[in-house]
């Protein structure tokens, strides 16, 4: 059954990704006239720090798949000289462009490798890579070398002071992704492309919500399992205010995890007490942790004496969701569509 689910969700994701391009082209003529050209120098307040651009950046390194795919969606492949931190394959329609951009690392790149590409801008999806305690570097380190930095507003909207994945005290909304698109478009003086992309995402989200309006999933509870350092160890699962919770709320379903932590590490005894109706698992090509592999997750669920007693496991209510749909990204709308399709397929509507 899970093989069929995998094929179904992959097919839907590819179809919806292709739809973005078509809708963006349709919207562009209406938004182009309203979009203003950037007047340099441009100063933005980004994650508590002012960033000034004297001109549109010419050489960009993007640290984080979400940031990379936004830049590609804005038609900026010719400005991109390096990428890093990949969880899954790039959106299919960008495969050829992305293949020409040097991948510095699948996970965290070194400071030296980023500088080797002589960027004038570094974008980062996560503050833990470029921030006060950045694993790549601090913003000040780049600044002293004349390299501007831009961090995703969605990541800075949570409290990252304690390290790790941070704590999100207010619920995520797609407005944070739209802000990132709009600001990057302004930095590169492609505002019309930014507005077209935002319009296409807004339409897709509205269509997705409308498509599930008749689905009453109030009795559906879900666990969203990202990964685990050890397959049989505690699991990194989605907290109540992140992207996965946003996707579930659109359906009227609920997350069984109630902590503000973005991806709290949770034991299976606690998960068993919550007994979720469905388990949503991140599907990714990254292999940093033992449970990054969806097949390993499934083997554990079906063999573990505690997890095996969950209603979701006994009834094989598994949803395999591309990990980028769980991040603040342009793919989040894919998640609403895919979860809605699975809930309907499982016969869980009231």
C-alpha positions as CSV (number, residue, x, y, z in Angstrom):
1,X,0.0,0.0,0.0
2,X,2.8,2.4,0.9
3,X,4.3,1.9,-2.6
4,X,1.1,3.0,-4.2
5,X,0.8,6.0,-1.9
6,X,4.4,7.0,-2.7
7,X,3.7,7.0,-6.5
8,X,0.4,8.8,-6.0
9,X,1.9,11.6,-4.0
10,X,4.9,12.0,-6.3
11,X,2.6,12.3,-9.3
12,X,0.5,14.9,-7.7
13,X,3.5,16.9,-6.5
14,X,5.1,17.0,-10.0
15,X,1.7,18.0,-11.5
16,X,1.3,20.8,-9.1
17,X,4.9,22.0,-9.5
18,X,4.3,22.3,-13.3
19,X,1.1,24.2,-12.6
20,X,3.1,27.0,-10.9
21,X,4.8,28.0,-14.1
22,X,1.6,28.0,-16.1
23,X,-0.3,30.1,-13.5
24,X,2.7,32.5,-13.1
25,X,2.7,33.2,-16.9
26,X,-1.0,33.8,-16.8
27,X,-0.8,36.3,-13.9
28,X,2.4,38.1,-15.1
29,X,0.7,40.6,-17.5
30,X,-1.7,41.8,-14.8
31,X,1.0,42.3,-12.1
32,X,3.9,43.6,-14.2
33,X,2.6,47.1,-14.6
34,X,1.8,47.4,-10.8
35,X,5.3,46.2,-9.7
36,X,7.8,49.0,-9.1
37,X,11.5,49.0,-10.2
38,X,14.0,48.9,-7.4
39,X,15.7,52.1,-6.5
40,X,19.2,51.6,-5.2
41,X,20.6,51.9,-2.7
42,X,18.0,49.6,-1.2
43,X,18.0,49.0,2.5
44,X,15.9,46.2,4.1
45,X,15.4,45.2,7.7
46,X,16.2,41.5,7.7
47,X,16.0,39.4,10.9
48,X,16.8,42.4,13.0
49,X,19.7,43.7,10.9
50,X,19.7,46.3,8.2
51,X,21.1,45.1,4.8
52,X,21.9,47.6,2.1
53,X,22.4,46.9,-1.6
54,X,24.0,49.4,-3.9
55,X,23.0,47.3,-7.0
56,X,21.4,43.9,-7.8
57,X,23.7,41.1,-6.6
58,X,25.6,39.3,-9.4
59,X,27.0,36.3,-7.6
60,X,24.8,34.5,-5.1
61,X,25.3,31.4,-2.9
62,X,22.1,30.0,-1.5
63,X,22.4,27.9,1.7
64,X,19.1,26.0,1.9
65,X,16.9,24.3,-0.6
66,X,13.9,26.5,0.0
67,X,16.0,29.7,-0.7
68,X,17.4,28.0,-3.8
69,X,14.0,27.2,-5.2
70,X,12.7,30.7,-4.6
71,X,15.6,32.2,-6.5
72,X,15.2,29.7,-9.3
73,X,11.4,30.6,-9.4
74,X,12.3,34.2,-9.8
75,X,14.4,33.4,-12.9
76,X,17.8,34.1,-11.2
77,X,19.7,31.0,-12.1
78,X,22.3,33.1,-14.0
79,X,23.2,34.9,-10.8
80,X,23.6,31.7,-8.7
81,X,27.1,30.4,-8.2
82,X,26.7,27.9,-5.5
83,X,24.1,26.0,-3.4
84,X,24.1,23.8,-0.3
85,X,21.8,22.1,2.2
86,X,19.6,19.8,0.1
87,X,16.8,17.5,1.5
88,X,15.2,16.2,-1.7
89,X,15.5,16.6,-5.5
90,X,15.0,20.1,-6.9
91,X,11.6,20.9,-8.4
92,X,11.5,19.0,-11.7
93,X,11.2,22.0,-14.0
94,X,14.4,23.5,-12.6
95,X,16.5,20.4,-13.0
96,X,18.5,21.6,-16.0
97,X,19.2,25.1,-14.5
98,X,20.1,23.7,-11.1
99,X,22.5,21.1,-12.6
100,X,24.7,24.0,-13.9
101,X,25.0,25.6,-10.4
102,X,27.8,24.2,-8.2
103,X,26.6,22.2,-5.2
104,X,29.0,23.1,-2.4
105,X,27.6,20.4,0.0
106,X,24.5,18.4,0.5
107,X,24.5,19.5,4.1
108,X,26.4,22.3,5.8
109,X,29.1,23.9,3.6
110,X,32.3,25.3,5.0
111,X,32.8,29.0,5.3
112,X,35.8,28.6,2.9
113,X,33.8,26.8,0.3
114,X,31.2,29.6,0.2
115,X,33.9,32.3,-0.1
116,X,35.6,30.3,-2.9
117,X,32.6,31.2,-5.1
118,X,33.3,35.0,-4.5
119,X,29.7,35.8,-3.7
120,X,28.3,39.3,-3.2
121,X,25.2,37.8,-1.5
122,X,24.6,34.7,0.6
123,X,21.0,33.6,1.3
124,X,20.2,31.2,4.1
125,X,17.1,29.2,4.8
126,X,18.1,28.6,8.5
127,X,19.6,30.9,11.0
128,X,21.7,28.0,12.5
129,X,23.7,28.2,9.3
130,X,24.2,31.9,9.1
131,X,23.4,33.6,12.3
132,X,24.7,34.5,15.8
133,X,26.0,30.9,16.2
134,X,26.1,30.0,12.5
135,X,27.6,26.6,11.7
136,X,28.8,28.1,8.4
137,X,29.6,31.6,9.7
138,X,28.1,34.6,11.5
139,X,26.6,37.4,9.5
140,X,29.4,39.7,10.7
141,X,32.1,37.4,9.3
142,X,30.5,37.8,5.8
143,X,29.9,41.5,6.4
144,X,33.6,42.2,7.1
145,X,34.4,40.7,3.7
146,X,31.8,42.9,1.9
147,X,29.4,40.0,1.4
148,X,25.7,40.7,2.1
149,X,23.5,38.1,3.8
150,X,19.8,37.5,3.7
151,X,18.0,35.1,6.1
152,X,14.6,33.6,5.6
153,X,12.0,35.7,7.5
154,X,10.1,32.5,8.3
155,X,13.1,31.1,10.2
156,X,13.7,34.4,12.0
157,X,10.1,34.5,13.1
158,X,10.9,31.8,15.7
159,X,13.2,31.9,18.7
160,X,16.5,30.3,17.7
161,X,18.4,31.4,20.8
162,X,18.5,28.0,22.3
163,X,20.0,26.4,19.2
164,X,18.7,23.4,17.3
165,X,15.5,23.9,15.3
166,X,14.2,26.7,17.5
167,X,10.8,27.5,19.1
168,X,7.9,29.0,17.1
169,X,5.6,30.8,19.5
170,X,3.2,32.1,16.9
171,X,1.7,30.0,14.1
172,X,3.4,29.9,10.7
173,X,1.5,31.4,7.8
174,X,2.4,31.6,4.1
175,X,2.7,35.4,4.4
176,X,6.3,34.7,5.7
177,X,7.1,32.9,2.4
178,X,5.5,35.7,0.4
179,X,7.6,38.2,2.3
180,X,10.8,36.4,1.4
181,X,9.8,36.2,-2.3
182,X,8.9,39.9,-2.4
183,X,12.1,41.0,-0.7
184,X,14.4,38.9,-2.8
185,X,12.6,40.2,-5.9
186,X,13.2,43.7,-4.7
187,X,16.9,43.0,-4.1
188,X,17.3,41.7,-7.7
189,X,15.0,44.3,-9.3
190,X,12.6,41.7,-10.5
191,X,9.5,42.8,-8.6
192,X,7.1,41.8,-11.4
193,X,8.3,38.2,-11.2
194,X,7.9,38.2,-7.4
195,X,4.3,39.4,-7.6
196,X,3.5,36.8,-10.3
197,X,5.0,34.0,-8.2
198,X,3.1,35.2,-5.1
199,X,-0.2,35.4,-7.0
200,X,0.3,31.9,-8.4
201,X,0.9,30.5,-4.9
202,X,-2.1,32.3,-3.4
203,X,-4.3,31.0,-6.1
204,X,-3.1,27.4,-5.6
205,X,-3.6,27.7,-1.9
206,X,-7.1,29.0,-2.3
207,X,-7.9,26.3,-4.8
208,X,-6.5,23.6,-2.4
209,X,-8.5,24.8,0.5
210,X,-11.6,25.0,-1.6
211,X,-11.1,21.5,-2.8
212,X,-11.2,20.1,0.7
213,X,-14.0,22.4,2.0
214,X,-16.3,19.4,2.1
215,X,-13.9,17.3,4.1
216,X,-14.6,17.4,7.9
217,X,-11.4,16.0,9.5
218,X,-12.1,17.3,13.0
219,X,-11.7,13.7,14.4
220,X,-8.5,13.2,12.5
221,X,-5.2,13.5,14.5
222,X,-1.8,13.3,13.0
223,X,1.8,12.8,13.9
224,X,4.3,14.4,11.5
225,X,7.6,12.5,11.7
226,X,10.6,14.2,10.2
227,X,13.4,11.8,11.2
228,X,15.4,10.3,14.1
229,X,19.1,10.1,14.8
230,X,18.6,6.4,15.5
231,X,15.6,4.7,13.9
232,X,14.5,3.1,17.2
233,X,15.3,6.2,19.2
234,X,13.3,9.3,19.9
235,X,11.8,11.0,16.9
236,X,12.0,14.5,15.6
237,X,8.3,15.4,15.1
238,X,6.5,18.6,14.1
239,X,5.5,21.1,16.8
240,X,2.1,22.8,16.9
241,X,3.0,26.1,15.2
242,X,5.1,25.1,12.2
243,X,4.3,24.4,8.6
244,X,2.9,20.9,9.1
245,X,0.4,22.2,11.7
246,X,-0.6,24.9,9.2
247,X,-1.3,22.2,6.6
248,X,-3.4,20.2,9.1
249,X,-5.3,23.2,10.2
250,X,-6.4,23.8,6.6
251,X,-8.2,20.5,6.8
252,X,-9.6,20.9,10.3
253,X,-7.3,18.1,11.5
254,X,-5.1,18.4,14.6
255,X,-1.5,17.8,15.4
256,X,-1.0,15.4,18.4
257,X,2.1,17.4,19.5
258,X,1.4,20.5,21.5
259,X,4.8,21.9,22.2
260,X,6.1,25.2,20.7
261,X,9.4,23.6,19.6
262,X,9.7,23.5,15.9
263,X,10.8,19.8,15.7
264,X,10.8,18.5,19.3
265,X,12.6,15.2,20.0
266,X,9.8,12.9,21.3
267,X,9.7,9.3,22.7
268,X,7.4,6.7,21.2
269,X,5.8,6.0,24.6
270,X,4.5,9.6,24.5
271,X,3.4,9.3,20.9
272,X,1.6,6.0,21.7
273,X,-0.4,7.8,24.5
274,X,-1.6,10.3,21.9
275,X,-2.4,7.5,19.4
276,X,-2.6,9.5,16.1
277,X,-5.1,8.6,13.4
278,X,-2.5,9.0,10.7
279,X,1.3,9.3,10.6
280,X,2.8,11.7,8.0
281,X,6.4,10.9,7.2
282,X,9.0,13.1,5.6
283,X,10.3,11.7,2.3
284,X,13.8,12.9,1.4
285,X,17.0,12.0,-0.4
286,X,19.1,13.4,2.4
287,X,20.9,10.7,4.5
288,X,22.2,12.5,7.5
289,X,20.2,10.6,10.1
290,X,19.3,6.9,10.2
291,X,15.6,7.6,9.8
292,X,15.9,9.9,6.9
293,X,15.1,6.9,4.7
294,X,11.3,6.4,4.6
295,X,11.7,2.6,4.2
296,X,13.5,2.6,7.5
297,X,10.7,4.5,9.1
298,X,8.1,2.0,7.8
299,X,10.1,-1.0,8.9
300,X,10.4,0.4,12.4
301,X,6.6,1.2,12.7
302,X,5.7,-2.3,11.6
303,X,8.1,-4.1,13.9
304,X,8.3,-2.0,17.1
305,X,6.1,-3.4,19.9
306,X,5.1,0.1,21.0
307,X,4.7,1.9,17.7
308,X,3.0,-1.2,16.2
309,X,0.0,-0.8,18.5
310,X,-0.9,2.7,17.2
311,X,-4.2,3.0,15.3
312,X,-2.3,4.6,12.4
313,X,0.1,1.7,12.1
314,X,-2.5,-1.1,12.6
315,X,-4.6,0.5,9.8
316,X,-1.6,1.5,7.7
317,X,-2.6,5.1,7.5
318,X,0.7,6.4,6.3
319,X,1.2,9.6,4.3
320,X,4.6,10.0,2.6
321,X,5.2,13.8,2.1
322,X,8.1,15.4,0.4
323,X,10.1,17.1,3.1
324,X,10.1,20.5,1.4
325,X,6.3,20.6,1.8
326,X,7.1,20.6,5.6
327,X,9.4,23.6,5.4
328,X,8.5,27.3,5.0
329,X,8.7,27.0,1.2
330,X,6.9,27.4,-2.1
331,X,6.0,23.7,-1.9
332,X,3.9,24.0,1.3
333,X,0.7,24.2,-0.7
334,X,1.6,20.7,-2.2
335,X,1.3,19.4,1.4
336,X,-2.3,20.6,1.8
337,X,-3.3,18.9,-1.5
338,X,-1.5,15.7,-0.7
339,X,-2.8,15.3,2.9
340,X,-6.3,16.1,1.7
341,X,-6.1,13.4,-0.9
342,X,-4.8,10.8,1.6
343,X,-7.5,11.6,4.2
344,X,-10.2,11.1,1.6
345,X,-8.5,7.9,0.4
346,X,-8.5,6.5,4.0
347,X,-12.2,7.2,4.3
348,X,-11.8,9.5,7.3
349,X,-14.2,12.2,6.3
350,X,-17.3,12.8,8.3
